[in-house]
Amino acid sequence: MPSDPGERYSEEACFVIDSLQQIGSQWRLIVLHDLQDGEKRFNELKRSTGASSRTLSRVLDDLQELGFVNRRMEEDAPVATFYSLTEKGSSLCPVFDQIEAWAEEWLGESIVDAEA
């Protein structure tokens, strides 16, 4: 049995696992999906995602560090911070579309049942 967990998986599976580790947390997915609609201010993201300020700040910092999100500051009064997807982040849009289509086909009824 391999001592390194990475040795258990094929190279293709490792890419999937690594990708999901970068984007796969609940809040990262929510923020990335929300930013598909375009640039948003911190408070807009806070309202639309339902995340606490602390959680949202941490998630945005992580996504910026990973290269998925840009941060832009406007120094005019009032000072505002804007967030948008980078090219890397935008490249996830078709992936989200495919996941949504898959979920509608395979999870549609179970999602409706869970919301009821």
mmCIF file of the C-alpha atoms, coordinates in Angstrom:
data_MODEL
# 
_entry.id   MODEL 
# 
loop_
_atom_site.group_PDB 
_atom_site.id 
_atom_site.type_symbol 
_atom_site.label_atom_id 
_atom_site.label_alt_id 
_atom_site.label_comp_id 
_atom_site.label_asym_id 
_atom_site.label_entity_id 
_atom_site.label_seq_id 
_atom_site.pdbx_PDB_ins_code 
_atom_site.Cartn_x 
_atom_site.Cartn_y 
_atom_site.Cartn_z 
_atom_site.occupancy 
_atom_site.B_iso_or_equiv 
_atom_site.pdbx_formal_charge 
_atom_site.auth_seq_id 
_atom_site.auth_comp_id 
_atom_site.auth_asym_id 
_atom_site.auth_atom_id 
_atom_site.pdbx_PDB_model_num 
ATOM 1   C CA . MET A 1 1   ? 0.000   0.000  0.000   1.00 0.00 ? 1   MET A CA 1 
ATOM 2   C CA . PRO A 1 2   ? 1.474   3.399  -0.947  1.00 0.00 ? 2   PRO A CA 1 
ATOM 3   C CA . SER A 1 3   ? 2.500   5.615  1.945   1.00 0.00 ? 3   SER A CA 1 
ATOM 4   C CA . ASP A 1 4   ? 1.646   8.818  0.050   1.00 0.00 ? 4   ASP A CA 1 
ATOM 5   C CA . PRO A 1 5   ? -2.132  9.235  -0.440  1.00 0.00 ? 5   PRO A CA 1 
ATOM 6   C CA . GLY A 1 6   ? -1.450  10.867 -3.817  1.00 0.00 ? 6   GLY A CA 1 
ATOM 7   C CA . GLU A 1 7   ? 0.081   7.619  -5.080  1.00 0.00 ? 7   GLU A CA 1 
ATOM 8   C CA . ARG A 1 8   ? -3.323  5.907  -4.843  1.00 0.00 ? 8   ARG A CA 1 
ATOM 9   C CA . TYR A 1 9   ? -4.884  8.038  -7.558  1.00 0.00 ? 9   TYR A CA 1 
ATOM 10  C CA . SER A 1 10  ? -4.314  8.331  -11.263 1.00 0.00 ? 10  SER A CA 1 
ATOM 11  C CA . GLU A 1 11  ? -2.854  11.565 -12.573 1.00 0.00 ? 11  GLU A CA 1 
ATOM 12  C CA . GLU A 1 12  ? -6.279  12.572 -13.927 1.00 0.00 ? 12  GLU A CA 1 
ATOM 13  C CA . ALA A 1 13  ? -7.942  11.962 -10.566 1.00 0.00 ? 13  ALA A CA 1 
ATOM 14  C CA . CYS A 1 14  ? -5.241  14.022 -8.858  1.00 0.00 ? 14  CYS A CA 1 
ATOM 15  C CA . PHE A 1 15  ? -6.104  16.998 -11.086 1.00 0.00 ? 15  PHE A CA 1 
ATOM 16  C CA . VAL A 1 16  ? -9.765  16.687 -10.120 1.00 0.00 ? 16  VAL A CA 1 
ATOM 17  C CA . ILE A 1 17  ? -8.951  16.350 -6.425  1.00 0.00 ? 17  ILE A CA 1 
ATOM 18  C CA . ASP A 1 18  ? -6.541  19.304 -6.498  1.00 0.00 ? 18  ASP A CA 1 
ATOM 19  C CA . SER A 1 19  ? -9.116  21.430 -8.343  1.00 0.00 ? 19  SER A CA 1 
ATOM 20  C CA . LEU A 1 20  ? -11.864 20.612 -5.879  1.00 0.00 ? 20  LEU A CA 1 
ATOM 21  C CA . GLN A 1 21  ? -9.590  21.405 -2.953  1.00 0.00 ? 21  GLN A CA 1 
ATOM 22  C CA . GLN A 1 22  ? -9.084  24.910 -4.378  1.00 0.00 ? 22  GLN A CA 1 
ATOM 23  C CA . ILE A 1 23  ? -12.710 25.718 -5.184  1.00 0.00 ? 23  ILE A CA 1 
ATOM 24  C CA . GLY A 1 24  ? -14.658 23.066 -3.311  1.00 0.00 ? 24  GLY A CA 1 
ATOM 25  C CA . SER A 1 25  ? -15.557 24.705 -0.024  1.00 0.00 ? 25  SER A CA 1 
ATOM 26  C CA . GLN A 1 26  ? -19.157 25.830 0.369   1.00 0.00 ? 26  GLN A CA 1 
ATOM 27  C CA . TRP A 1 27  ? -18.305 29.523 0.660   1.00 0.00 ? 27  TRP A CA 1 
ATOM 28  C CA . ARG A 1 28  ? -15.739 29.546 -2.142  1.00 0.00 ? 28  ARG A CA 1 
ATOM 29  C CA . LEU A 1 29  ? -18.269 28.013 -4.520  1.00 0.00 ? 29  LEU A CA 1 
ATOM 30  C CA . ILE A 1 30  ? -20.975 30.457 -3.473  1.00 0.00 ? 30  ILE A CA 1 
ATOM 31  C CA . VAL A 1 31  ? -18.710 33.497 -3.934  1.00 0.00 ? 31  VAL A CA 1 
ATOM 32  C CA . LEU A 1 32  ? -17.306 32.296 -7.265  1.00 0.00 ? 32  LEU A CA 1 
ATOM 33  C CA . HIS A 1 33  ? -20.804 31.566 -8.558  1.00 0.00 ? 33  HIS A CA 1 
ATOM 34  C CA . ASP A 1 34  ? -22.077 34.946 -7.353  1.00 0.00 ? 34  ASP A CA 1 
ATOM 35  C CA . LEU A 1 35  ? -19.244 36.845 -9.056  1.00 0.00 ? 35  LEU A CA 1 
ATOM 36  C CA . GLN A 1 36  ? -20.215 35.352 -12.430 1.00 0.00 ? 36  GLN A CA 1 
ATOM 37  C CA . ASP A 1 37  ? -22.720 38.211 -12.667 1.00 0.00 ? 37  ASP A CA 1 
ATOM 38  C CA . GLY A 1 38  ? -19.898 40.771 -12.608 1.00 0.00 ? 38  GLY A CA 1 
ATOM 39  C CA . GLU A 1 39  ? -17.946 42.969 -10.232 1.00 0.00 ? 39  GLU A CA 1 
ATOM 40  C CA . LYS A 1 40  ? -19.441 43.464 -6.778  1.00 0.00 ? 40  LYS A CA 1 
ATOM 41  C CA . ARG A 1 41  ? -18.659 45.434 -3.658  1.00 0.00 ? 41  ARG A CA 1 
ATOM 42  C CA . PHE A 1 42  ? -17.894 43.621 -0.414  1.00 0.00 ? 42  PHE A CA 1 
ATOM 43  C CA . ASN A 1 43  ? -21.279 44.472 1.121   1.00 0.00 ? 43  ASN A CA 1 
ATOM 44  C CA . GLU A 1 44  ? -23.121 43.381 -2.030  1.00 0.00 ? 44  GLU A CA 1 
ATOM 45  C CA . LEU A 1 45  ? -21.396 40.007 -1.785  1.00 0.00 ? 45  LEU A CA 1 
ATOM 46  C CA . LYS A 1 46  ? -22.150 39.831 1.916   1.00 0.00 ? 46  LYS A CA 1 
ATOM 47  C CA . ARG A 1 47  ? -25.872 40.375 1.275   1.00 0.00 ? 47  ARG A CA 1 
ATOM 48  C CA . SER A 1 48  ? -26.126 38.084 -1.729  1.00 0.00 ? 48  SER A CA 1 
ATOM 49  C CA . THR A 1 49  ? -24.171 35.191 -0.204  1.00 0.00 ? 49  THR A CA 1 
ATOM 50  C CA . GLY A 1 50  ? -25.345 35.452 3.397   1.00 0.00 ? 50  GLY A CA 1 
ATOM 51  C CA . ALA A 1 51  ? -21.769 35.051 4.645   1.00 0.00 ? 51  ALA A CA 1 
ATOM 52  C CA . SER A 1 52  ? -20.575 36.840 7.759   1.00 0.00 ? 52  SER A CA 1 
ATOM 53  C CA . SER A 1 53  ? -18.019 39.635 7.254   1.00 0.00 ? 53  SER A CA 1 
ATOM 54  C CA . ARG A 1 54  ? -15.278 37.490 8.763   1.00 0.00 ? 54  ARG A CA 1 
ATOM 55  C CA . THR A 1 55  ? -16.063 34.461 6.596   1.00 0.00 ? 55  THR A CA 1 
ATOM 56  C CA . LEU A 1 56  ? -16.435 36.506 3.422   1.00 0.00 ? 56  LEU A CA 1 
ATOM 57  C CA . SER A 1 57  ? -13.183 38.361 4.055   1.00 0.00 ? 57  SER A CA 1 
ATOM 58  C CA . ARG A 1 58  ? -11.312 35.079 4.590   1.00 0.00 ? 58  ARG A CA 1 
ATOM 59  C CA . VAL A 1 59  ? -12.841 33.471 1.495   1.00 0.00 ? 59  VAL A CA 1 
ATOM 60  C CA . LEU A 1 60  ? -12.091 36.484 -0.712  1.00 0.00 ? 60  LEU A CA 1 
ATOM 61  C CA . ASP A 1 61  ? -8.493  36.571 0.540   1.00 0.00 ? 61  ASP A CA 1 
ATOM 62  C CA . ASP A 1 62  ? -8.131  32.850 -0.225  1.00 0.00 ? 62  ASP A CA 1 
ATOM 63  C CA . LEU A 1 63  ? -9.650  33.204 -3.697  1.00 0.00 ? 63  LEU A CA 1 
ATOM 64  C CA . GLN A 1 64  ? -7.455  36.200 -4.454  1.00 0.00 ? 64  GLN A CA 1 
ATOM 65  C CA . GLU A 1 65  ? -4.346  34.323 -3.315  1.00 0.00 ? 65  GLU A CA 1 
ATOM 66  C CA . LEU A 1 66  ? -5.317  31.355 -5.507  1.00 0.00 ? 66  LEU A CA 1 
ATOM 67  C CA . GLY A 1 67  ? -5.775  33.662 -8.512  1.00 0.00 ? 67  GLY A CA 1 
ATOM 68  C CA . PHE A 1 68  ? -9.551  33.325 -8.957  1.00 0.00 ? 68  PHE A CA 1 
ATOM 69  C CA . VAL A 1 69  ? -10.567 36.824 -7.812  1.00 0.00 ? 69  VAL A CA 1 
ATOM 70  C CA . ASN A 1 70  ? -9.323  40.383 -8.380  1.00 0.00 ? 70  ASN A CA 1 
ATOM 71  C CA . ARG A 1 71  ? -9.645  43.054 -5.717  1.00 0.00 ? 71  ARG A CA 1 
ATOM 72  C CA . ARG A 1 72  ? -9.912  46.719 -6.702  1.00 0.00 ? 72  ARG A CA 1 
ATOM 73  C CA . MET A 1 73  ? -9.937  49.636 -4.278  1.00 0.00 ? 73  MET A CA 1 
ATOM 74  C CA . GLU A 1 74  ? -11.552 52.989 -5.051  1.00 0.00 ? 74  GLU A CA 1 
ATOM 75  C CA . GLU A 1 75  ? -10.063 55.666 -2.854  1.00 0.00 ? 75  GLU A CA 1 
ATOM 76  C CA . ASP A 1 76  ? -12.763 58.278 -3.542  1.00 0.00 ? 76  ASP A CA 1 
ATOM 77  C CA . ALA A 1 77  ? -15.085 59.027 -0.658  1.00 0.00 ? 77  ALA A CA 1 
ATOM 78  C CA . PRO A 1 78  ? -16.577 56.713 0.345   1.00 0.00 ? 78  PRO A CA 1 
ATOM 79  C CA . VAL A 1 79  ? -13.753 54.205 -0.034  1.00 0.00 ? 79  VAL A CA 1 
ATOM 80  C CA . ALA A 1 80  ? -15.019 51.063 -1.750  1.00 0.00 ? 80  ALA A CA 1 
ATOM 81  C CA . THR A 1 81  ? -13.563 47.635 -2.429  1.00 0.00 ? 81  THR A CA 1 
ATOM 82  C CA . PHE A 1 82  ? -14.708 45.769 -5.516  1.00 0.00 ? 82  PHE A CA 1 
ATOM 83  C CA . TYR A 1 83  ? -14.239 42.102 -6.372  1.00 0.00 ? 83  TYR A CA 1 
ATOM 84  C CA . SER A 1 84  ? -14.399 40.405 -9.754  1.00 0.00 ? 84  SER A CA 1 
ATOM 85  C CA . LEU A 1 85  ? -13.349 37.148 -11.347 1.00 0.00 ? 85  LEU A CA 1 
ATOM 86  C CA . THR A 1 86  ? -9.934  36.868 -12.959 1.00 0.00 ? 86  THR A CA 1 
ATOM 87  C CA . GLU A 1 87  ? -9.521  35.042 -16.249 1.00 0.00 ? 87  GLU A CA 1 
ATOM 88  C CA . LYS A 1 88  ? -8.878  31.899 -14.195 1.00 0.00 ? 88  LYS A CA 1 
ATOM 89  C CA . GLY A 1 89  ? -12.066 32.500 -12.194 1.00 0.00 ? 89  GLY A CA 1 
ATOM 90  C CA . SER A 1 90  ? -14.126 33.256 -15.299 1.00 0.00 ? 90  SER A CA 1 
ATOM 91  C CA . SER A 1 91  ? -12.953 30.012 -16.863 1.00 0.00 ? 91  SER A CA 1 
ATOM 92  C CA . LEU A 1 92  ? -15.081 28.232 -14.225 1.00 0.00 ? 92  LEU A CA 1 
ATOM 93  C CA . CYS A 1 93  ? -18.344 29.666 -15.632 1.00 0.00 ? 93  CYS A CA 1 
ATOM 94  C CA . PRO A 1 94  ? -18.865 26.847 -18.172 1.00 0.00 ? 94  PRO A CA 1 
ATOM 95  C CA . VAL A 1 95  ? -17.999 24.336 -15.441 1.00 0.00 ? 95  VAL A CA 1 
ATOM 96  C CA . PHE A 1 96  ? -20.724 25.794 -13.203 1.00 0.00 ? 96  PHE A CA 1 
ATOM 97  C CA . ASP A 1 97  ? -23.151 25.682 -16.153 1.00 0.00 ? 97  ASP A CA 1 
ATOM 98  C CA . GLN A 1 98  ? -22.397 21.979 -16.650 1.00 0.00 ? 98  GLN A CA 1 
ATOM 99  C CA . ILE A 1 99  ? -22.791 21.229 -12.939 1.00 0.00 ? 99  ILE A CA 1 
ATOM 100 C CA . GLU A 1 100 ? -26.135 23.075 -12.911 1.00 0.00 ? 100 GLU A CA 1 
ATOM 101 C CA . ALA A 1 101 ? -27.332 21.098 -15.946 1.00 0.00 ? 101 ALA A CA 1 
ATOM 102 C CA . TRP A 1 102 ? -26.225 17.847 -14.305 1.00 0.00 ? 102 TRP A CA 1 
ATOM 103 C CA . ALA A 1 103 ? -27.953 18.784 -11.037 1.00 0.00 ? 103 ALA A CA 1 
ATOM 104 C CA . GLU A 1 104 ? -31.200 19.645 -12.835 1.00 0.00 ? 104 GLU A CA 1 
ATOM 105 C CA . GLU A 1 105 ? -31.173 16.276 -14.587 1.00 0.00 ? 105 GLU A CA 1 
ATOM 106 C CA . TRP A 1 106 ? -30.048 14.063 -11.722 1.00 0.00 ? 106 TRP A CA 1 
ATOM 107 C CA . LEU A 1 107 ? -30.892 15.923 -8.526  1.00 0.00 ? 107 LEU A CA 1 
ATOM 108 C CA . GLY A 1 108 ? -33.870 18.021 -9.556  1.00 0.00 ? 108 GLY A CA 1 
ATOM 109 C CA . GLU A 1 109 ? -36.532 16.243 -7.531  1.00 0.00 ? 109 GLU A CA 1 
ATOM 110 C CA . SER A 1 110 ? -34.293 15.631 -4.523  1.00 0.00 ? 110 SER A CA 1 
ATOM 111 C CA . ILE A 1 111 ? -33.362 19.330 -4.412  1.00 0.00 ? 111 ILE A CA 1 
ATOM 112 C CA . VAL A 1 112 ? -37.036 20.332 -4.502  1.00 0.00 ? 112 VAL A CA 1 
ATOM 113 C CA . ASP A 1 113 ? -37.863 17.753 -1.806  1.00 0.00 ? 113 ASP A CA 1 
ATOM 114 C CA . ALA A 1 114 ? -35.041 19.030 0.420   1.00 0.00 ? 114 ALA A CA 1 
ATOM 115 C CA . GLU A 1 115 ? -36.276 22.627 0.105   1.00 0.00 ? 115 GLU A CA 1 
ATOM 116 C CA . ALA A 1 116 ? -39.867 21.697 1.006   1.00 0.00 ? 116 ALA A CA 1 
# 
